Amino acid sequence: MPVFESSRKVQVSGSSLALTLPAMFVKACEIEKGSVINVLYGLDGVLVLFQSEDFETVGEYLIEIIDKIEEKVKSKNVRANKE
């Protein structure tokens, strides 16, 4: 599973703050107006969005994403050490 990276600007929507979802994520997950998205978050700045009700599957996906992030960090460290 590929892992994508994107940045979003926080916007004001009425009296709330909002983020838009990346178009590729919306298309891949077939999200439409009124879709319900589950949110896990910690107060450390990490937010996870998902549609599945199967927490075991979500956990497996998160482990896969963490592995990809660790690979990216290692790759950046190797390049930095070569410079």
HTML snippet that shows the backbone in 3Dmol.js (N, CA, C, O; Angstrom):
<script src="https://3Dmol.org/build/3Dmol-min.js"></script>
<div id="view" style="width:600px;height:400px;position:relative"></div>
<script>
const pdb = `
ATOM      1  N   MET A   1       0.851  -1.179   0.000  1.00  0.00           N
ATOM      2  CA  MET A   1       0.000   0.000   0.000  1.00  0.00           C
ATOM      3  C   MET A   1       0.893   1.236   0.000  1.00  0.00           C
ATOM      4  O   MET A   1       1.732   1.396   0.886  1.00  0.00           O
ATOM      5  N   PRO A   2       0.718   2.103  -0.981  1.00  0.00           N
ATOM      6  CA  PRO A   2       1.504   3.339  -0.976  1.00  0.00           C
ATOM      7  C   PRO A   2       0.990   4.300   0.098  1.00  0.00           C
ATOM      8  O   PRO A   2      -0.186   4.276   0.461  1.00  0.00           O
ATOM      9  N   VAL A   3       1.879   5.129   0.588  1.00  0.00           N
ATOM     10  CA  VAL A   3       1.512   6.145   1.573  1.00  0.00           C
ATOM     11  C   VAL A   3       1.800   7.504   0.946  1.00  0.00           C
ATOM     12  O   VAL A   3       2.896   7.740   0.438  1.00  0.00           O
ATOM     13  N   PHE A   4       0.832   8.376   0.984  1.00  0.00           N
ATOM     14  CA  PHE A   4       0.951   9.687   0.369  1.00  0.00           C
ATOM     15  C   PHE A   4       1.088  10.752   1.437  1.00  0.00           C
ATOM     16  O   PHE A   4       0.693  10.555   2.586  1.00  0.00           O
ATOM     17  N   GLU A   5       1.644  11.864   1.051  1.00  0.00           N
ATOM     18  CA  GLU A   5       1.856  12.979   1.973  1.00  0.00           C
ATOM     19  C   GLU A   5       1.204  14.213   1.374  1.00  0.00           C
ATOM     20  O   GLU A   5       1.269  14.431   0.164  1.00  0.00           O
ATOM     21  N   SER A   6       0.580  15.015   2.214  1.00  0.00           N
ATOM     22  CA  SER A   6      -0.088  16.218   1.750  1.00  0.00           C
ATOM     23  C   SER A   6      -0.137  17.212   2.905  1.00  0.00           C
ATOM     24  O   SER A   6      -0.161  16.816   4.070  1.00  0.00           O
ATOM     25  N   SER A   7      -0.151  18.491   2.583  1.00  0.00           N
ATOM     26  CA  SER A   7      -0.357  19.479   3.641  1.00  0.00           C
ATOM     27  C   SER A   7      -1.683  20.172   3.380  1.00  0.00           C
ATOM     28  O   SER A   7      -2.114  20.304   2.235  1.00  0.00           O
ATOM     29  N   ARG A   8      -2.310  20.602   4.429  1.00  0.00           N
ATOM     30  CA  ARG A   8      -3.621  21.246   4.356  1.00  0.00           C
ATOM     31  C   ARG A   8      -3.584  22.520   5.176  1.00  0.00           C
ATOM     32  O   ARG A   8      -2.928  22.575   6.216  1.00  0.00           O
ATOM     33  N   LYS A   9      -4.278  23.534   4.716  1.00  0.00           N
ATOM     34  CA  LYS A   9      -4.386  24.784   5.451  1.00  0.00           C
ATOM     35  C   LYS A   9      -5.694  24.768   6.246  1.00  0.00           C
ATOM     36  O   LYS A   9      -6.754  24.454   5.705  1.00  0.00           O
ATOM     37  N   VAL A  10      -5.610  25.103   7.512  1.00  0.00           N
ATOM     38  CA  VAL A  10      -6.801  25.156   8.361  1.00  0.00           C
ATOM     39  C   VAL A  10      -7.636  26.359   7.930  1.00  0.00           C
ATOM     40  O   VAL A  10      -7.121  27.465   7.764  1.00  0.00           O
ATOM     41  N   GLN A  11      -8.924  26.121   7.755  1.00  0.00           N
ATOM     42  CA  GLN A  11      -9.845  27.168   7.314  1.00  0.00           C
ATOM     43  C   GLN A  11     -10.936  27.378   8.358  1.00  0.00           C
ATOM     44  O   GLN A  11     -11.189  26.511   9.194  1.00  0.00           O
ATOM     45  N   VAL A  12     -11.568  28.526   8.296  1.00  0.00           N
ATOM     46  CA  VAL A  12     -12.684  28.820   9.186  1.00  0.00           C
ATOM     47  C   VAL A  12     -13.975  28.459   8.464  1.00  0.00           C
ATOM     48  O   VAL A  12     -14.185  28.834   7.310  1.00  0.00           O
ATOM     49  N   SER A  13     -14.839  27.723   9.165  1.00  0.00           N
ATOM     50  CA  SER A  13     -16.149  27.361   8.627  1.00  0.00           C
ATOM     51  C   SER A  13     -17.175  27.678   9.714  1.00  0.00           C
ATOM     52  O   SER A  13     -17.371  26.892  10.641  1.00  0.00           O
ATOM     53  N   GLY A  14     -17.816  28.816   9.594  1.00  0.00           N
ATOM     54  CA  GLY A  14     -18.712  29.271  10.649  1.00  0.00           C
ATOM     55  C   GLY A  14     -17.904  29.575  11.888  1.00  0.00           C
ATOM     56  O   GLY A  14     -16.974  30.379  11.842  1.00  0.00           O
ATOM     57  N   SER A  15     -18.251  28.937  13.006  1.00  0.00           N
ATOM     58  CA  SER A  15     -17.491  29.152  14.242  1.00  0.00           C
ATOM     59  C   SER A  15     -16.518  27.988  14.505  1.00  0.00           C
ATOM     60  O   SER A  15     -15.968  27.861  15.599  1.00  0.00           O
ATOM     61  N   SER A  16     -16.318  27.148  13.485  1.00  0.00           N
ATOM     62  CA  SER A  16     -15.422  25.996  13.614  1.00  0.00           C
ATOM     63  C   SER A  16     -14.217  26.139  12.701  1.00  0.00           C
ATOM     64  O   SER A  16     -14.197  26.982  11.804  1.00  0.00           O
ATOM     65  N   LEU A  17     -13.222  25.313  12.938  1.00  0.00           N
ATOM     66  CA  LEU A  17     -12.073  25.212  12.045  1.00  0.00           C
ATOM     67  C   LEU A  17     -12.246  23.943  11.223  1.00  0.00           C
ATOM     68  O   LEU A  17     -12.801  22.957  11.708  1.00  0.00           O
ATOM     69  N   ALA A  18     -11.770  23.965   9.973  1.00  0.00           N
ATOM     70  CA  ALA A  18     -11.973  22.827   9.080  1.00  0.00           C
ATOM     71  C   ALA A  18     -10.742  22.578   8.219  1.00  0.00           C
ATOM     72  O   ALA A  18      -9.951  23.484   7.958  1.00  0.00           O
ATOM     73  N   LEU A  19     -10.599  21.331   7.784  1.00  0.00           N
ATOM     74  CA  LEU A  19      -9.571  20.924   6.826  1.00  0.00           C
ATOM     75  C   LEU A  19     -10.273  20.267   5.651  1.00  0.00           C
ATOM     76  O   LEU A  19     -11.276  19.576   5.829  1.00  0.00           O
ATOM     77  N   THR A  20      -9.747  20.479   4.452  1.00  0.00           N
ATOM     78  CA  THR A  20     -10.272  19.749   3.312  1.00  0.00           C
ATOM     79  C   THR A  20      -9.563  18.402   3.225  1.00  0.00           C
ATOM     80  O   THR A  20      -8.458  18.240   3.743  1.00  0.00           O
ATOM     81  N   LEU A  21     -10.195  17.445   2.574  1.00  0.00           N
ATOM     82  CA  LEU A  21      -9.596  16.129   2.385  1.00  0.00           C
ATOM     83  C   LEU A  21      -8.922  16.081   1.017  1.00  0.00           C
ATOM     84  O   LEU A  21      -9.429  16.662   0.058  1.00  0.00           O
ATOM     85  N   PRO A  22      -7.788  15.395   0.918  1.00  0.00           N
ATOM     86  CA  PRO A  22      -7.132  15.273  -0.382  1.00  0.00           C
ATOM     87  C   PRO A  22      -8.045  14.563  -1.392  1.00  0.00           C
ATOM     88  O   PRO A  22      -8.691  13.569  -1.062  1.00  0.00           O
ATOM     89  N   ALA A  23      -8.091  15.078  -2.613  1.00  0.00           N
ATOM     90  CA  ALA A  23      -8.977  14.538  -3.649  1.00  0.00           C
ATOM     91  C   ALA A  23      -8.731  13.048  -3.882  1.00  0.00           C
ATOM     92  O   ALA A  23      -9.683  12.285  -4.048  1.00  0.00           O
ATOM     93  N   MET A  24      -7.462  12.626  -3.896  1.00  0.00           N
ATOM     94  CA  MET A  24      -7.154  11.217  -4.137  1.00  0.00           C
ATOM     95  C   MET A  24      -7.741  10.340  -3.035  1.00  0.00           C
ATOM     96  O   MET A  24      -8.242   9.250  -3.311  1.00  0.00           O
ATOM     97  N   PHE A  25      -7.681  10.810  -1.783  1.00  0.00           N
ATOM     98  CA  PHE A  25      -8.243  10.083  -0.650  1.00  0.00           C
ATOM     99  C   PHE A  25      -9.762   9.976  -0.799  1.00  0.00           C
ATOM    100  O   PHE A  25     -10.341   8.913  -0.572  1.00  0.00           O
ATOM    101  N   VAL A  26     -10.392  11.071  -1.177  1.00  0.00           N
ATOM    102  CA  VAL A  26     -11.849  11.101  -1.351  1.00  0.00           C
ATOM    103  C   VAL A  26     -12.278  10.120  -2.435  1.00  0.00           C
ATOM    104  O   VAL A  26     -13.227   9.357  -2.253  1.00  0.00           O
ATOM    105  N   LYS A  27     -11.575  10.145  -3.561  1.00  0.00           N
ATOM    106  CA  LYS A  27     -11.920   9.240  -4.665  1.00  0.00           C
ATOM    107  C   LYS A  27     -11.672   7.789  -4.299  1.00  0.00           C
ATOM    108  O   LYS A  27     -12.522   6.932  -4.542  1.00  0.00           O
ATOM    109  N   ALA A  28     -10.505   7.503  -3.711  1.00  0.00           N
ATOM    110  CA  ALA A  28     -10.142   6.126  -3.368  1.00  0.00           C
ATOM    111  C   ALA A  28     -11.103   5.531  -2.341  1.00  0.00           C
ATOM    112  O   ALA A  28     -11.411   4.340  -2.387  1.00  0.00           O
ATOM    113  N   CYS A  29     -11.571   6.360  -1.422  1.00  0.00           N
ATOM    114  CA  CYS A  29     -12.457   5.885  -0.353  1.00  0.00           C
ATOM    115  C   CYS A  29     -13.935   6.099  -0.668  1.00  0.00           C
ATOM    116  O   CYS A  29     -14.807   5.797   0.146  1.00  0.00           O
ATOM    117  N   GLU A  30     -14.201   6.625  -1.865  1.00  0.00           N
ATOM    118  CA  GLU A  30     -15.575   6.881  -2.320  1.00  0.00           C
ATOM    119  C   GLU A  30     -16.364   7.695  -1.291  1.00  0.00           C
ATOM    120  O   GLU A  30     -17.497   7.359  -0.947  1.00  0.00           O
ATOM    121  N   ILE A  31     -15.745   8.758  -0.817  1.00  0.00           N
ATOM    122  CA  ILE A  31     -16.381   9.635   0.158  1.00  0.00           C
ATOM    123  C   ILE A  31     -17.275  10.626  -0.576  1.00  0.00           C
ATOM    124  O   ILE A  31     -16.874  11.230  -1.572  1.00  0.00           O
ATOM    125  N   GLU A  32     -18.476  10.779  -0.072  1.00  0.00           N
ATOM    126  CA  GLU A  32     -19.435  11.719  -0.645  1.00  0.00           C
ATOM    127  C   GLU A  32     -19.985  12.603   0.472  1.00  0.00           C
ATOM    128  O   GLU A  32     -19.786  12.324   1.654  1.00  0.00           O
ATOM    129  N   LYS A  33     -20.667  13.652   0.088  1.00  0.00           N
ATOM    130  CA  LYS A  33     -21.326  14.508   1.070  1.00  0.00           C
ATOM    131  C   LYS A  33     -22.219  13.630   1.943  1.00  0.00           C
ATOM    132  O   LYS A  33     -23.024  12.849   1.436  1.00  0.00           O
ATOM    133  N   GLY A  34     -22.071  13.764   3.250  1.00  0.00           N
ATOM    134  CA  GLY A  34     -22.863  12.975   4.186  1.00  0.00           C
ATOM    135  C   GLY A  34     -22.198  11.688   4.636  1.00  0.00           C
ATOM    136  O   GLY A  34     -22.706  11.009   5.528  1.00  0.00           O
ATOM    137  N   SER A  35     -21.054  11.337   4.025  1.00  0.00           N
ATOM    138  CA  SER A  35     -20.330  10.134   4.446  1.00  0.00           C
ATOM    139  C   SER A  35     -19.882  10.286   5.896  1.00  0.00           C
ATOM    140  O   SER A  35     -19.574  11.390   6.345  1.00  0.00           O
ATOM    141  N   VAL A  36     -19.849   9.186   6.614  1.00  0.00           N
ATOM    142  CA  VAL A  36     -19.378   9.201   7.995  1.00  0.00           C
ATOM    143  C   VAL A  36     -17.934   8.723   8.010  1.00  0.00           C
ATOM    144  O   VAL A  36     -17.620   7.655   7.485  1.00  0.00           O
ATOM    145  N   ILE A  37     -17.064   9.511   8.609  1.00  0.00           N
ATOM    146  CA  ILE A  37     -15.653   9.193   8.727  1.00  0.00           C
ATOM    147  C   ILE A  37     -15.320   9.112  10.218  1.00  0.00           C
ATOM    148  O   ILE A  37     -15.642  10.019  10.984  1.00  0.00           O
ATOM    149  N   ASN A  38     -14.677   8.026  10.614  1.00  0.00           N
ATOM    150  CA  ASN A  38     -14.262   7.866  12.006  1.00  0.00           C
ATOM    151  C   ASN A  38     -12.942   8.598  12.222  1.00  0.00           C
ATOM    152  O   ASN A  38     -12.102   8.657  11.325  1.00  0.00           O
ATOM    153  N   VAL A  39     -12.769   9.149  13.409  1.00  0.00           N
ATOM    154  CA  VAL A  39     -11.573   9.924  13.724  1.00  0.00           C
ATOM    155  C   VAL A  39     -10.967   9.424  15.033  1.00  0.00           C
ATOM    156  O   VAL A  39     -11.641   9.318  16.057  1.00  0.00           O
ATOM    157  N   LEU A  40      -9.673   9.120  14.961  1.00  0.00           N
ATOM    158  CA  LEU A  40      -8.895   8.839  16.176  1.00  0.00           C
ATOM    159  C   LEU A  40      -7.894   9.970  16.294  1.00  0.00           C
ATOM    160  O   LEU A  40      -7.305  10.377  15.292  1.00  0.00           O
ATOM    161  N   TYR A  41      -7.690  10.483  17.490  1.00  0.00           N
ATOM    162  CA  TYR A  41      -6.709  11.550  17.647  1.00  0.00           C
ATOM    163  C   TYR A  41      -6.148  11.556  19.051  1.00  0.00           C
ATOM    164  O   TYR A  41      -6.790  11.140  20.015  1.00  0.00           O
ATOM    165  N   GLY A  42      -4.930  12.043  19.124  1.00  0.00           N
ATOM    166  CA  GLY A  42      -4.285  12.258  20.411  1.00  0.00           C
ATOM    167  C   GLY A  42      -3.999  13.739  20.528  1.00  0.00           C
ATOM    168  O   GLY A  42      -4.059  14.467  19.537  1.00  0.00           O
ATOM    169  N   LEU A  43      -3.693  14.184  21.712  1.00  0.00           N
ATOM    170  CA  LEU A  43      -3.421  15.605  21.923  1.00  0.00           C
ATOM    171  C   LEU A  43      -1.985  15.956  21.562  1.00  0.00           C
ATOM    172  O   LEU A  43      -1.509  17.051  21.861  1.00  0.00           O
ATOM    173  N   ASP A  44      -1.292  15.007  20.912  1.00  0.00           N
ATOM    174  CA  ASP A  44       0.076  15.233  20.469  1.00  0.00           C
ATOM    175  C   ASP A  44       0.146  15.675  19.008  1.00  0.00           C
ATOM    176  O   ASP A  44       1.235  15.777  18.444  1.00  0.00           O
ATOM    177  N   GLY A  45      -1.005  15.936  18.396  1.00  0.00           N
ATOM    178  CA  GLY A  45      -1.020  16.442  17.027  1.00  0.00           C
ATOM    179  C   GLY A  45      -1.203  15.379  15.963  1.00  0.00           C
ATOM    180  O   GLY A  45      -1.025  15.671  14.780  1.00  0.00           O
ATOM    181  N   VAL A  46      -1.554  14.146  16.341  1.00  0.00           N
ATOM    182  CA  VAL A  46      -1.777  13.081  15.371  1.00  0.00           C
ATOM    183  C   VAL A  46      -3.277  12.846  15.223  1.00  0.00           C
ATOM    184  O   VAL A  46      -4.004  12.695  16.204  1.00  0.00           O
ATOM    185  N   LEU A  47      -3.714  12.820  13.970  1.00  0.00           N
ATOM    186  CA  LEU A  47      -5.128  12.636  13.643  1.00  0.00           C
ATOM    187  C   LEU A  47      -5.214  11.523  12.607  1.00  0.00           C
ATOM    188  O   LEU A  47      -4.490  11.549  11.613  1.00  0.00           O
ATOM    189  N   VAL A  48      -6.089  10.545  12.826  1.00  0.00           N
ATOM    190  CA  VAL A  48      -6.253   9.428  11.900  1.00  0.00           C
ATOM    191  C   VAL A  48      -7.715   9.373  11.480  1.00  0.00           C
ATOM    192  O   VAL A  48      -8.613   9.327  12.321  1.00  0.00           O
ATOM    193  N   LEU A  49      -7.941   9.377  10.173  1.00  0.00           N
ATOM    194  CA  LEU A  49      -9.290   9.272   9.619  1.00  0.00           C
ATOM    195  C   LEU A  49      -9.451   7.900   8.995  1.00  0.00           C
ATOM    196  O   LEU A  49      -8.525   7.408   8.350  1.00  0.00           O
ATOM    197  N   PHE A  50     -10.606   7.268   9.172  1.00  0.00           N
ATOM    198  CA  PHE A  50     -10.824   5.959   8.560  1.00  0.00           C
ATOM    199  C   PHE A  50     -12.315   5.690   8.445  1.00  0.00           C
ATOM    200  O   PHE A  50     -13.124   6.275   9.165  1.00  0.00           O
ATOM    201  N   GLN A  51     -12.669   4.791   7.523  1.00  0.00           N
ATOM    202  CA  GLN A  51     -14.067   4.435   7.319  1.00  0.00           C
ATOM    203  C   GLN A  51     -14.432   3.093   7.932  1.00  0.00           C
ATOM    204  O   GLN A  51     -15.592   2.858   8.270  1.00  0.00           O
ATOM    205  N   SER A  52     -13.461   2.221   8.074  1.00  0.00           N
ATOM    206  CA  SER A  52     -13.711   0.868   8.550  1.00  0.00           C
ATOM    207  C   SER A  52     -14.168   0.873  10.007  1.00  0.00           C
ATOM    208  O   SER A  52     -13.730   1.697  10.809  1.00  0.00           O
ATOM    209  N   GLU A  53     -15.046  -0.050  10.326  1.00  0.00           N
ATOM    210  CA  GLU A  53     -15.460  -0.249  11.724  1.00  0.00           C
ATOM    211  C   GLU A  53     -14.605  -1.332  12.372  1.00  0.00           C
ATOM    212  O   GLU A  53     -14.717  -1.585  13.572  1.00  0.00           O
ATOM    213  N   ASP A  54     -13.746  -1.973  11.571  1.00  0.00           N
ATOM    214  CA  ASP A  54     -12.910  -3.072  12.029  1.00  0.00           C
ATOM    215  C   ASP A  54     -11.582  -2.517  12.545  1.00  0.00           C
ATOM    216  O   ASP A  54     -10.669  -2.247  11.764  1.00  0.00           O
ATOM    217  N   PHE A  55     -11.484  -2.352  13.850  1.00  0.00           N
ATOM    218  CA  PHE A  55     -10.297  -1.741  14.443  1.00  0.00           C
ATOM    219  C   PHE A  55      -9.040  -2.593  14.221  1.00  0.00           C
ATOM    220  O   PHE A  55      -7.933  -2.055  14.178  1.00  0.00           O
ATOM    221  N   GLU A  56      -9.198  -3.902  14.082  1.00  0.00           N
ATOM    222  CA  GLU A  56      -8.033  -4.755  13.817  1.00  0.00           C
ATOM    223  C   GLU A  56      -7.430  -4.409  12.453  1.00  0.00           C
ATOM    224  O   GLU A  56      -6.211  -4.302  12.317  1.00  0.00           O
ATOM    225  N   THR A  57      -8.286  -4.235  11.450  1.00  0.00           N
ATOM    226  CA  THR A  57      -7.820  -3.858  10.114  1.00  0.00           C
ATOM    227  C   THR A  57      -7.199  -2.469  10.141  1.00  0.00           C
ATOM    228  O   THR A  57      -6.157  -2.251   9.522  1.00  0.00           O
ATOM    229  N   VAL A  58      -7.810  -1.534  10.838  1.00  0.00           N
ATOM    230  CA  VAL A  58      -7.256  -0.179  10.957  1.00  0.00           C
ATOM    231  C   VAL A  58      -5.877  -0.256  11.598  1.00  0.00           C
ATOM    232  O   VAL A  58      -4.951   0.419  11.149  1.00  0.00           O
ATOM    233  N   GLY A  59      -5.728  -1.063  12.636  1.00  0.00           N
ATOM    234  CA  GLY A  59      -4.434  -1.235  13.297  1.00  0.00           C
ATOM    235  C   GLY A  59      -3.380  -1.776  12.344  1.00  0.00           C
ATOM    236  O   GLY A  59      -2.236  -1.320  12.356  1.00  0.00           O
ATOM    237  N   GLU A  60      -3.761  -2.752  11.511  1.00  0.00           N
ATOM    238  CA  GLU A  60      -2.829  -3.316  10.531  1.00  0.00           C
ATOM    239  C   GLU A  60      -2.382  -2.253   9.533  1.00  0.00           C
ATOM    240  O   GLU A  60      -1.202  -2.176   9.191  1.00  0.00           O
ATOM    241  N   TYR A  61      -3.321  -1.435   9.067  1.00  0.00           N
ATOM    242  CA  TYR A  61      -2.994  -0.363   8.130  1.00  0.00           C
ATOM    243  C   TYR A  61      -2.065   0.665   8.779  1.00  0.00           C
ATOM    244  O   TYR A  61      -1.128   1.155   8.149  1.00  0.00           O
ATOM    245  N   LEU A  62      -2.338   0.983  10.044  1.00  0.00           N
ATOM    246  CA  LEU A  62      -1.491   1.949  10.745  1.00  0.00           C
ATOM    247  C   LEU A  62      -0.067   1.434  10.904  1.00  0.00           C
ATOM    248  O   LEU A  62       0.890   2.196  10.764  1.00  0.00           O
ATOM    249  N   ILE A  63       0.077   0.147  11.196  1.00  0.00           N
ATOM    250  CA  ILE A  63       1.417  -0.444  11.306  1.00  0.00           C
ATOM    251  C   ILE A  63       2.134  -0.338   9.965  1.00  0.00           C
ATOM    252  O   ILE A  63       3.322  -0.022   9.918  1.00  0.00           O
ATOM    253  N   GLU A  64       1.421  -0.600   8.883  1.00  0.00           N
ATOM    254  CA  GLU A  64       2.008  -0.490   7.546  1.00  0.00           C
ATOM    255  C   GLU A  64       2.447   0.948   7.250  1.00  0.00           C
ATOM    256  O   GLU A  64       3.517   1.174   6.684  1.00  0.00           O
ATOM    257  N   ILE A  65       1.618   1.907   7.636  1.00  0.00           N
ATOM    258  CA  ILE A  65       1.958   3.324   7.424  1.00  0.00           C
ATOM    259  C   ILE A  65       3.177   3.703   8.270  1.00  0.00           C
ATOM    260  O   ILE A  65       4.068   4.405   7.790  1.00  0.00           O
ATOM    261  N   ILE A  66       3.220   3.249   9.507  1.00  0.00           N
ATOM    262  CA  ILE A  66       4.372   3.534  10.376  1.00  0.00           C
ATOM    263  C   ILE A  66       5.650   2.962   9.771  1.00  0.00           C
ATOM    264  O   ILE A  66       6.694   3.614   9.787  1.00  0.00           O
ATOM    265  N   ASP A  67       5.568   1.750   9.241  1.00  0.00           N
ATOM    266  CA  ASP A  67       6.737   1.139   8.590  1.00  0.00           C
ATOM    267  C   ASP A  67       7.221   2.005   7.426  1.00  0.00           C
ATOM    268  O   ASP A  67       8.424   2.203   7.258  1.00  0.00           O
ATOM    269  N   LYS A  68       6.289   2.519   6.625  1.00  0.00           N
ATOM    270  CA  LYS A  68       6.655   3.367   5.477  1.00  0.00           C
ATOM    271  C   LYS A  68       7.289   4.678   5.954  1.00  0.00           C
ATOM    272  O   LYS A  68       8.240   5.168   5.345  1.00  0.00           O
ATOM    273  N   ILE A  69       6.761   5.241   7.040  1.00  0.00           N
ATOM    274  CA  ILE A  69       7.330   6.478   7.588  1.00  0.00           C
ATOM    275  C   ILE A  69       8.753   6.215   8.084  1.00  0.00           C
ATOM    276  O   ILE A  69       9.651   7.024   7.851  1.00  0.00           O
ATOM    277  N   GLU A  70       8.959   5.090   8.766  1.00  0.00           N
ATOM    278  CA  GLU A  70      10.295   4.747   9.257  1.00  0.00           C
ATOM    279  C   GLU A  70      11.278   4.582   8.097  1.00  0.00           C
ATOM    280  O   GLU A  70      12.429   5.006   8.201  1.00  0.00           O
ATOM    281  N   GLU A  71      10.835   3.968   6.987  1.00  0.00           N
ATOM    282  CA  GLU A  71      11.686   3.824   5.800  1.00  0.00           C
ATOM    283  C   GLU A  71      12.073   5.196   5.249  1.00  0.00           C
ATOM    284  O   GLU A  71      13.220   5.428   4.866  1.00  0.00           O
ATOM    285  N   LYS A  72      11.096   6.095   5.217  1.00  0.00           N
ATOM    286  CA  LYS A  72      11.343   7.442   4.695  1.00  0.00           C
ATOM    287  C   LYS A  72      12.352   8.186   5.579  1.00  0.00           C
ATOM    288  O   LYS A  72      13.251   8.855   5.068  1.00  0.00           O
ATOM    289  N   VAL A  73      12.206   8.069   6.891  1.00  0.00           N
ATOM    290  CA  VAL A  73      13.131   8.724   7.826  1.00  0.00           C
ATOM    291  C   VAL A  73      14.536   8.162   7.650  1.00  0.00           C
ATOM    292  O   VAL A  73      15.508   8.916   7.600  1.00  0.00           O
ATOM    293  N   LYS A  74      14.644   6.843   7.555  1.00  0.00           N
ATOM    294  CA  LYS A  74      15.957   6.209   7.365  1.00  0.00           C
ATOM    295  C   LYS A  74      16.595   6.677   6.066  1.00  0.00           C
ATOM    296  O   LYS A  74      17.793   6.957   6.022  1.00  0.00           O
ATOM    297  N   SER A  75      15.794   6.761   5.007  1.00  0.00           N
ATOM    298  CA  SER A  75      16.295   7.200   3.704  1.00  0.00           C
ATOM    299  C   SER A  75      16.810   8.636   3.770  1.00  0.00           C
ATOM    300  O   SER A  75      17.857   8.952   3.205  1.00  0.00           O
ATOM    301  N   LYS A  76      16.072   9.500   4.462  1.00  0.00           N
ATOM    302  CA  LYS A  76      16.508  10.894   4.624  1.00  0.00           C
ATOM    303  C   LYS A  76      17.798  10.973   5.430  1.00  0.00           C
ATOM    304  O   LYS A  76      18.676  11.779   5.121  1.00  0.00           O
ATOM    305  N   ASN A  77      17.918  10.130   6.475  1.00  0.00           N
ATOM    306  CA  ASN A  77      19.121  10.124   7.299  1.00  0.00           C
ATOM    307  C   ASN A  77      20.339   9.655   6.503  1.00  0.00           C
ATOM    308  O   ASN A  77      21.432  10.200   6.657  1.00  0.00           O
ATOM    309  N   VAL A  78      20.151   8.655   5.659  1.00  0.00           N
ATOM    310  CA  VAL A  78      21.253   8.154   4.839  1.00  0.00           C
ATOM    311  C   VAL A  78      21.720   9.242   3.874  1.00  0.00           C
ATOM    312  O   VAL A  78      22.922   9.454   3.715  1.00  0.00           O
ATOM    313  N   ARG A  79      20.776   9.933   3.229  1.00  0.00           N
ATOM    314  CA  ARG A  79      21.141  11.033   2.304  1.00  0.00           C
ATOM    315  C   ARG A  79      21.838  12.157   3.038  1.00  0.00           C
ATOM    316  O   ARG A  79      22.808  12.723   2.534  1.00  0.00           O
ATOM    317  N   ALA A  80      21.348  12.492   4.239  1.00  0.00           N
ATOM    318  CA  ALA A  80      21.952  13.588   5.015  1.00  0.00           C
ATOM    319  C   ALA A  80      23.384  13.231   5.424  1.00  0.00           C
ATOM    320  O   ALA A  80      24.258  14.098   5.443  1.00  0.00           O
ATOM    321  N   ASN A  81      23.623  11.963   5.748  1.00  0.00           N
ATOM    322  CA  ASN A  81      24.955  11.533   6.148  1.00  0.00           C
ATOM    323  C   ASN A  81      25.939  11.529   4.973  1.00  0.00           C
ATOM    324  O   ASN A  81      27.144  11.683   5.176  1.00  0.00           O
ATOM    325  N   LYS A  82      25.436  11.355   3.753  1.00  0.00           N
ATOM    326  CA  LYS A  82      26.293  11.360   2.565  1.00  0.00           C
ATOM    327  C   LYS A  82      26.720  12.774   2.177  1.00  0.00           C
ATOM    328  O   LYS A  82      27.749  12.967   1.530  1.00  0.00           O
ATOM    329  N   GLU A  83      25.922  13.755   2.579  1.00  0.00           N
ATOM    330  CA  GLU A  83      26.201  15.152   2.201  1.00  0.00           C
ATOM    331  C   GLU A  83      27.232  15.800   3.053  1.00  0.00           C
ATOM    332  O   GLU A  83      27.560  16.968   2.845  1.00  0.00           O
TER     333      GLU A  83
END
`;
const viewer = $3Dmol.createViewer("view");
viewer.addModel(pdb, "pdb");
viewer.setStyle({}, {cartoon: {color: "spectrum"}});
viewer.zoomTo();
viewer.render();
</script>
